[in-house]
């Protein structure tokens, strides 16, 4: 086999890792947004404050999701380069 080519097993492992990263990032982002939504419901905030908290929750949730995605894929790449 060529040194520059990936085996089928390596391609499958990459696919699984990408799907895992995407799913966990989406779940983490949804949990952060759900916490912000719960906060607005529990505290009975005004309409403007509620909208601000939901918007902030969406922004923070998106940022946390992207962070998780990058972290998982970078960790996978580092392990792959080590040969594990």
N, C-alpha and C positions, 0 to 999 in steps of 0.2 A: 504494500500500500504506500502511496506517496505521503511524504511527511507533511505537505501542505494541505492535504485533503482530510476532511473529517469523516469518521465512520458513521454508519447509520445510527449506532448506539449514541454517539456524541450529539448528533443532530436531534435525536429523540429527547435526550437529556436537556438540551437547550430549550426545546419546545416546552417541555414540562416545567422547566424553571421559569420561563417567560409567563406561562399561564398562571403558575403559582404566584409570581410577583404581581401580575395584574389583578388577580382575584383578591389577594390579601390587601393590596393597596386600595381597591374599591371598597372592601369591607371596612378597613380602617377609616377611610374618608367618610363612609356612611355613618359609622359609630360617632365620629366627632361631630358631624352635622346633627345627628339625632340627640346628642347631648345638648347642643345649642338650642335645638327645637324644644326639648324637654325643659330647659332652663326658662325659655320664654313662657311656656305654659304654666309652670309651677309658680313663677314669680308674678304672673299676671301683669306683665309690662304693658305700657302704652303702645299704640300701633307703631309709632316711629321708633321707639326703643326696641320693640320686638323685631321690626324689619332690620334694624341695625345688627342685632344679635344674630339673626338668621343669616344675614349677609356675611358677617364675620365668621360664623360657623362654617359656611360654605367655602369661604376663602381659606380658612385654616384647615378644613377638611381636605380641600384640594392640595394644599401644600404638604400636608402630612402624607397624603396618598402618593404624591410624586416622590417625596423623600423615601417612603417605603419601597417604591418601585426601583429607584436608583440604588438603594442600599442592597436589596436582594440581588439585583443583577450584577452589581460590582463585586459582591461577595462570591457569587457564582463564578464570575470571570477570574477572580484571584485564585479560587480553588482549582479551576480548570487549568490555569497556567502552571500551577504547582504539579499538576499531573494526577490529581485525586479523582 
